[in-house]
Amino acid sequence: MRQPPSIWPSSLRGINALDPPQKEAIYFTLIPDWVYTRFGIDPLTHTINGKKVVHLRAPENSRAMELSIFHHPEAEDPVLYLNMADSLLGQLMVLLVVMNDTESRRYDVDRLPDGTPTNLGTSCRNIEAELEAMRDGLAPGQIRRGLRGFRQSVPYFERFVESMHHDMFLIEPLSYHNAIVFERYGFGYTVGRKEMERIHREFQPGGELYTQLDGSTPFRHPDAWRTVRGRSWAIHDGILGHPFTGFHMYKRIYHHANVNTFPDAVW
């Protein structure tokens, strides 16, 4: 595999304009070393037993990229999925990052029994699958247990961002628990911190959200306010009165923002 160029473009669109070997050399620096060793992926060919398991989608003239890594050539779900794009202001934005423990049970929260996509419960919901996932300790949107590799992967991403001549990147948490996790890894808010603090306040005994934890649905258990996961399921169930959207977070590389909107949080 070719080495990345010494000077990188400062945008994904610029990287996508490079010839395929250079483009791959840059994007594959995002793959942590532990992924290769844990899943037996050849770091030179990105294959397992000669079959490709690392897939990159980064078309020329596009401002976005997708990287999918599978533990087996025939696997249904990736162990790692990353989707990034250039923002309109030229900043690097993470649209989605997923790490799946593909050896764990799958919960079909992403599709109805007839195969209709749920968009992870944002357009429609597979309630039965969500109940099973919740009872088994998963959070909203999780189709499998997490791989627990995000912390080890952040340094790779920060070096990637630095090589693109940026000092920060953006991310939009899709769920309440995502925002709390990102806080723990050093992210701050460009938009939404006051709302996160309000949510925490209203989940306290006597608060507006606390009083709605009335057991009217399985996702609104009276004790849900005590945990990150419990709150996230209640919010996913509509307790806010609107979807969990409009939150924007940032991470300045090699810097921890020290934001904590759920003090002494229990997962």
C-alpha positions as a Markdown table, in Angstrom:
| # | Residue | x | y | z |
|---|---|---|---|---|
| 1 | Met | 0.0 | 0.0 | 0.0 |
| 2 | Arg | 1.3 | 3.5 | -0.9 |
| 3 | Gln | 2.3 | 5.8 | 1.9 |
| 4 | Pro | 0.2 | 9.0 | 2.3 |
| 5 | Pro | 1.6 | 12.2 | 0.8 |
| 6 | Ser | 3.7 | 14.4 | 3.0 |
| 7 | Ile | 1.3 | 17.3 | 2.6 |
| 8 | Trp | -2.4 | 16.5 | 2.8 |
| 9 | Pro | -5.3 | 18.5 | 1.3 |
| 10 | Ser | -7.3 | 20.4 | 3.9 |
| 11 | Ser | -10.7 | 19.1 | 2.8 |
| 12 | Leu | -12.3 | 15.8 | 2.1 |
| 13 | Arg | -13.2 | 17.1 | -1.4 |
| 14 | Gly | -9.4 | 17.7 | -1.9 |
| 15 | Ile | -8.6 | 14.2 | -0.7 |
| 16 | Asn | -11.3 | 12.7 | -2.9 |
| 17 | Ala | -9.7 | 14.4 | -5.9 |
| 18 | Leu | -6.5 | 12.4 | -5.5 |
| 19 | Asp | -5.7 | 9.2 | -7.4 |
| 20 | Pro | -7.1 | 6.1 | -5.7 |
| 21 | Pro | -3.9 | 4.8 | -4.1 |
| 22 | Gln | -3.1 | 8.2 | -2.5 |
| 23 | Lys | -6.8 | 8.6 | -1.4 |
| 24 | Glu | -6.8 | 5.2 | 0.2 |
| 25 | Ala | -3.4 | 5.7 | 1.9 |
| 26 | Ile | -4.8 | 8.8 | 3.6 |
| 27 | Tyr | -8.1 | 7.4 | 4.7 |
| 28 | Phe | -6.7 | 4.1 | 5.9 |
| 29 | Thr | -4.7 | 6.0 | 8.5 |
| 30 | Leu | -8.0 | 6.2 | 10.3 |
| 31 | Ile | -8.0 | 2.5 | 11.0 |
| 32 | Pro | -6.5 | 1.8 | 14.4 |
| 33 | Asp | -3.8 | -0.9 | 14.7 |
| 34 | Trp | -5.9 | -2.9 | 17.1 |
| 35 | Val | -8.6 | -3.5 | 14.4 |
| 36 | Tyr | -6.0 | -5.3 | 12.1 |
| 37 | Thr | -4.8 | -7.5 | 14.9 |
| 38 | Arg | -8.2 | -8.3 | 16.6 |
| 39 | Phe | -9.9 | -9.3 | 13.3 |
| 40 | Gly | -6.9 | -10.8 | 11.4 |
| 41 | Ile | -7.1 | -8.2 | 8.6 |
| 42 | Asp | -4.0 | -7.9 | 6.4 |
| 43 | Pro | -2.8 | -4.3 | 6.8 |
| 44 | Leu | -1.3 | -4.2 | 3.4 |
| 45 | Thr | -4.2 | -5.7 | 1.3 |
| 46 | His | -7.0 | -5.0 | 3.7 |
| 47 | Thr | -8.3 | -8.5 | 3.2 |
| 48 | Ile | -9.0 | -11.7 | 5.2 |
| 49 | Asn | -8.0 | -14.8 | 3.4 |
| 50 | Gly | -7.7 | -12.8 | 0.2 |
| 51 | Lys | -11.2 | -11.3 | 0.4 |
| 52 | Lys | -11.6 | -7.6 | 0.8 |
| 53 | Val | -13.1 | -6.5 | 4.1 |
| 54 | Val | -12.3 | -2.8 | 4.1 |
| 55 | His | -14.5 | -0.7 | 1.8 |
| 56 | Leu | -14.0 | 3.0 | 1.0 |
| 57 | Arg | -16.5 | 5.2 | -0.7 |
| 58 | Ala | -15.1 | 8.6 | -1.5 |
| 59 | Pro | -16.1 | 9.7 | -5.0 |
| 60 | Glu | -14.3 | 12.4 | -6.9 |
| 61 | Asn | -16.1 | 15.8 | -6.6 |
| 62 | Ser | -17.7 | 14.6 | -3.4 |
| 63 | Arg | -17.4 | 16.3 | -0.1 |
| 64 | Ala | -18.0 | 13.1 | 1.9 |
| 65 | Met | -16.5 | 9.7 | 2.6 |
| 66 | Glu | -17.6 | 6.4 | 4.0 |
| 67 | Leu | -15.3 | 3.8 | 5.5 |
| 68 | Ser | -16.7 | 0.3 | 6.4 |
| 69 | Ile | -14.6 | -2.5 | 8.0 |
| 70 | Phe | -16.0 | -6.0 | 8.3 |
| 71 | His | -14.7 | -8.9 | 10.4 |
| 72 | His | -15.7 | -11.4 | 7.7 |
| 73 | Pro | -16.2 | -10.9 | 3.9 |
| 74 | Glu | -19.8 | -12.1 | 4.2 |
| 75 | Ala | -20.7 | -10.2 | 7.4 |
| 76 | Glu | -24.0 | -8.3 | 7.5 |
| 77 | Asp | -22.8 | -5.4 | 9.7 |
| 78 | Pro | -19.5 | -3.7 | 9.9 |
| 79 | Val | -17.4 | -3.7 | 13.0 |
| 80 | Leu | -16.5 | -0.1 | 12.2 |
| 81 | Tyr | -18.3 | 2.4 | 10.1 |
| 82 | Leu | -17.3 | 6.0 | 9.6 |
| 83 | Asn | -19.1 | 8.7 | 7.6 |
| 84 | Met | -17.6 | 12.2 | 7.3 |
| 85 | Ala | -18.2 | 15.3 | 5.3 |
| 86 | Asp | -16.9 | 18.8 | 4.7 |
| 87 | Ser | -19.2 | 21.4 | 6.3 |
| 88 | Leu | -20.4 | 24.4 | 4.4 |
| 89 | Leu | -17.8 | 26.4 | 6.3 |
| 90 | Gly | -15.0 | 24.1 | 5.4 |
| 91 | Gln | -14.8 | 22.3 | 8.7 |
| 92 | Leu | -14.5 | 18.5 | 9.1 |
| 93 | Met | -17.8 | 16.9 | 10.3 |
| 94 | Val | -18.4 | 13.4 | 11.6 |
| 95 | Leu | -21.9 | 12.4 | 10.4 |
| 96 | Leu | -21.9 | 8.9 | 11.9 |
| 97 | Val | -19.4 | 6.6 | 13.7 |
| 98 | Val | -20.4 | 3.1 | 14.7 |
| 99 | Met | -18.5 | 0.3 | 16.4 |
| 100 | Asn | -20.3 | -3.0 | 16.5 |
| 101 | Asp | -19.5 | -6.1 | 18.5 |
| 102 | Thr | -20.4 | -8.4 | 15.6 |
| 103 | Glu | -20.2 | -11.5 | 17.8 |
| 104 | Ser | -23.0 | -10.3 | 20.0 |
| 105 | Arg | -26.7 | -10.7 | 19.3 |
| 106 | Arg | -28.4 | -8.5 | 16.6 |
| 107 | Tyr | -31.5 | -6.5 | 17.4 |
| 108 | Asp | -33.4 | -5.4 | 14.3 |
| 109 | Val | -34.2 | -1.8 | 15.6 |
| 110 | Asp | -33.0 | -0.6 | 12.2 |
| 111 | Arg | -35.8 | -2.3 | 10.3 |
| 112 | Leu | -39.4 | -3.5 | 10.6 |
| 113 | Pro | -40.3 | -7.2 | 10.2 |
| 114 | Asp | -41.1 | -6.6 | 6.5 |
| 115 | Gly | -37.6 | -5.1 | 6.0 |
| 116 | Thr | -38.7 | -1.4 | 5.9 |
| 117 | Pro | -35.8 | 0.7 | 7.2 |
| 118 | Thr | -36.6 | 2.6 | 10.5 |
| 119 | Asn | -33.7 | 5.0 | 10.1 |
| 120 | Leu | -32.8 | 3.8 | 13.6 |
| 121 | Gly | -36.2 | 4.7 | 14.9 |
| 122 | Thr | -36.4 | 8.2 | 13.6 |
| 123 | Ser | -39.0 | 7.5 | 10.8 |
| 124 | Cys | -40.7 | 4.5 | 12.3 |
| 125 | Arg | -40.0 | 2.1 | 15.2 |
| 126 | Asn | -39.7 | -1.7 | 15.6 |
| 127 | Ile | -41.0 | -1.6 | 19.2 |
| 128 | Glu | -40.5 | -5.3 | 19.9 |
| 129 | Ala | -36.9 | -5.2 | 18.8 |
| 130 | Glu | -36.4 | -2.0 | 20.8 |
| 131 | Leu | -37.8 | -3.6 | 24.0 |
| 132 | Glu | -35.5 | -6.5 | 23.6 |
| 133 | Ala | -32.5 | -4.3 | 23.1 |
| 134 | Met | -33.4 | -2.1 | 26.1 |
| 135 | Arg | -33.9 | -5.1 | 28.4 |
| 136 | Asp | -30.6 | -6.5 | 27.3 |
| 137 | Gly | -28.7 | -3.3 | 28.2 |
| 138 | Leu | -28.4 | -1.6 | 24.8 |
| 139 | Ala | -29.1 | 2.1 | 24.1 |
| 140 | Pro | -31.4 | 3.6 | 21.4 |
| 141 | Gly | -30.1 | 3.0 | 17.9 |
| 142 | Gln | -27.8 | 0.1 | 18.8 |
| 143 | Ile | -28.3 | -2.9 | 16.6 |
| 144 | Arg | -25.5 | -4.8 | 18.6 |
| 145 | Arg | -23.5 | -4.2 | 21.6 |
| 146 | Gly | -20.7 | -1.7 | 21.2 |
| 147 | Leu | -17.1 | -2.7 | 20.4 |
| 148 | Arg | -15.8 | -0.5 | 23.2 |
| 149 | Gly | -13.0 | 0.8 | 21.0 |
| 150 | Phe | -13.9 | 4.5 | 20.7 |
| 151 | Arg | -11.4 | 5.7 | 23.3 |
| 152 | Gln | -8.5 | 4.0 | 21.6 |
| 153 | Ser | -9.6 | 5.3 | 18.2 |
| 154 | Val | -9.7 | 9.0 | 19.1 |
| 155 | Pro | -5.9 | 9.5 | 18.9 |
| 156 | Tyr | -5.9 | 8.2 | 15.3 |
| 157 | Phe | -8.7 | 10.5 | 14.3 |
| 158 | Glu | -7.0 | 13.5 | 16.0 |
| 159 | Arg | -3.8 | 12.8 | 14.0 |
| 160 | Phe | -5.9 | 12.6 | 10.8 |
| 161 | Val | -7.5 | 16.0 | 11.6 |
| 162 | Glu | -4.1 | 17.5 | 12.4 |
| 163 | Ser | -2.6 | 16.2 | 9.1 |
| 164 | Met | -5.5 | 18.0 | 7.3 |
| 165 | His | -4.3 | 21.2 | 8.9 |
| 166 | His | -7.3 | 21.5 | 11.2 |
| 167 | Asp | -7.3 | 21.9 | 14.9 |
| 168 | Met | -10.9 | 20.7 | 15.6 |
| 169 | Phe | -13.7 | 18.7 | 14.1 |
| 170 | Leu | -17.5 | 18.6 | 14.5 |
| 171 | Ile | -20.0 | 15.9 | 15.3 |
| 172 | Glu | -23.8 | 15.8 | 15.8 |
| 173 | Pro | -25.0 | 13.3 | 18.5 |
| 174 | Leu | -27.9 | 11.3 | 17.3 |
| 175 | Ser | -29.1 | 10.4 | 20.8 |
| 176 | Tyr | -28.8 | 11.7 | 24.4 |
| 177 | His | -26.4 | 8.9 | 25.4 |
| 178 | Asn | -24.2 | 9.8 | 22.4 |
| 179 | Ala | -23.8 | 13.3 | 23.7 |
| 180 | Ile | -22.9 | 12.2 | 27.2 |
| 181 | Val | -20.3 | 9.7 | 25.8 |
| 182 | Phe | -18.8 | 12.5 | 23.6 |
| 183 | Glu | -18.6 | 14.7 | 26.7 |
| 184 | Arg | -16.5 | 12.0 | 28.4 |
| 185 | Tyr | -14.1 | 12.0 | 25.5 |
| 186 | Gly | -13.5 | 15.7 | 25.6 |
| 187 | Phe | -16.1 | 17.2 | 23.3 |
| 188 | Gly | -17.8 | 20.5 | 23.9 |
| 189 | Tyr | -21.0 | 22.1 | 22.5 |
| 190 | Thr | -21.3 | 24.7 | 19.8 |
| 191 | Val | -25.1 | 24.4 | 20.1 |
| 192 | Gly | -27.1 | 22.6 | 22.7 |
| 193 | Arg | -25.3 | 22.8 | 26.0 |
| 194 | Lys | -28.0 | 24.8 | 27.8 |
| 195 | Glu | -30.6 | 22.4 | 26.5 |
| 196 | Met | -28.6 | 19.4 | 27.8 |
| 197 | Glu | -28.3 | 21.1 | 31.2 |
| 198 | Arg | -32.1 | 21.8 | 31.1 |
| 199 | Ile | -32.7 | 18.1 | 30.3 |
| 200 | His | -30.6 | 17.1 | 33.3 |
| 201 | Arg | -32.4 | 19.6 | 35.5 |
| 202 | Glu | -35.9 | 18.4 | 34.4 |
| 203 | Phe | -35.0 | 14.8 | 35.0 |
| 204 | Gln | -34.5 | 15.5 | 38.7 |
| 205 | Pro | -37.3 | 14.6 | 41.1 |
| 206 | Gly | -40.2 | 17.0 | 40.6 |
| 207 | Gly | -38.9 | 18.2 | 37.2 |
| 208 | Glu | -41.0 | 18.2 | 34.0 |
| 209 | Leu | -39.4 | 15.2 | 32.5 |
| 210 | Tyr | -39.3 | 13.3 | 35.8 |
| 211 | Thr | -43.0 | 13.6 | 36.2 |
| 212 | Gln | -43.5 | 12.0 | 32.7 |
| 213 | Leu | -41.7 | 8.8 | 33.8 |
| 214 | Asp | -45.0 | 7.3 | 34.7 |
| 215 | Gly | -44.7 | 3.8 | 33.3 |
| 216 | Ser | -47.2 | 4.6 | 30.5 |
| 217 | Thr | -44.8 | 2.8 | 28.1 |
| 218 | Pro | -42.0 | 0.4 | 29.0 |
| 219 | Phe | -39.5 | 3.1 | 27.9 |
| 220 | Arg | -40.7 | 5.5 | 30.6 |
| 221 | His | -39.9 | 3.5 | 33.7 |
| 222 | Pro | -40.0 | 5.6 | 36.9 |
| 223 | Asp | -36.3 | 5.0 | 37.6 |
| 224 | Ala | -35.2 | 5.9 | 34.1 |
| 225 | Trp | -34.0 | 9.4 | 35.2 |
| 226 | Arg | -31.2 | 7.8 | 37.2 |
| 227 | Thr | -29.1 | 6.5 | 34.2 |
| 228 | Val | -27.8 | 7.7 | 30.9 |
| 229 | Arg | -29.4 | 4.8 | 29.1 |
| 230 | Gly | -32.7 | 5.1 | 30.9 |
| 231 | Arg | -33.0 | 8.8 | 30.0 |
| 232 | Ser | -32.0 | 8.2 | 26.4 |
| 233 | Trp | -34.7 | 5.6 | 25.9 |
| 234 | Ala | -37.3 | 7.9 | 27.4 |
| 235 | Ile | -36.2 | 10.7 | 25.1 |
| 236 | His | -36.2 | 8.3 | 22.2 |
| 237 | Asp | -39.8 | 7.5 | 23.2 |
| 238 | Gly | -40.7 | 11.2 | 22.8 |
| 239 | Ile | -40.7 | 12.5 | 26.3 |
| 240 | Leu | -39.2 | 15.8 | 25.2 |
| 241 | Gly | -42.2 | 16.4 | 22.9 |
| 242 | His | -39.9 | 16.6 | 19.9 |
| 243 | Pro | -37.0 | 14.5 | 18.5 |
| 244 | Phe | -33.5 | 14.8 | 20.0 |
| 245 | Thr | -32.0 | 17.0 | 17.2 |
| 246 | Gly | -30.2 | 20.3 | 16.8 |
| 247 | Phe | -27.2 | 19.4 | 19.0 |
| 248 | His | -23.8 | 20.3 | 17.6 |
| 249 | Met | -20.5 | 19.3 | 19.3 |
| 250 | Tyr | -16.9 | 19.9 | 18.6 |
| 251 | Lys | -13.6 | 18.3 | 19.6 |
| 252 | Arg | -10.4 | 20.4 | 19.7 |
| 253 | Ile | -7.6 | 18.0 | 19.0 |
| 254 | Tyr | -5.4 | 17.0 | 22.0 |
| 255 | His | -7.7 | 19.1 | 24.3 |
| 256 | His | -10.5 | 18.1 | 26.7 |
| 257 | Ala | -13.4 | 20.5 | 26.9 |
| 258 | Asn | -14.3 | 19.4 | 30.5 |
| 259 | Val | -18.0 | 19.5 | 29.9 |
| 260 | Asn | -20.3 | 17.4 | 32.1 |
| 261 | Thr | -24.0 | 17.9 | 31.8 |
| 262 | Phe | -24.9 | 14.8 | 33.8 |
| 263 | Pro | -22.7 | 14.9 | 36.9 |
| 264 | Asp | -21.9 | 11.5 | 38.5 |
| 265 | Ala | -23.7 | 9.8 | 35.6 |
| 266 | Val | -24.4 | 6.1 | 35.8 |
| 267 | Trp | -24.7 | 4.3 | 32.4 |
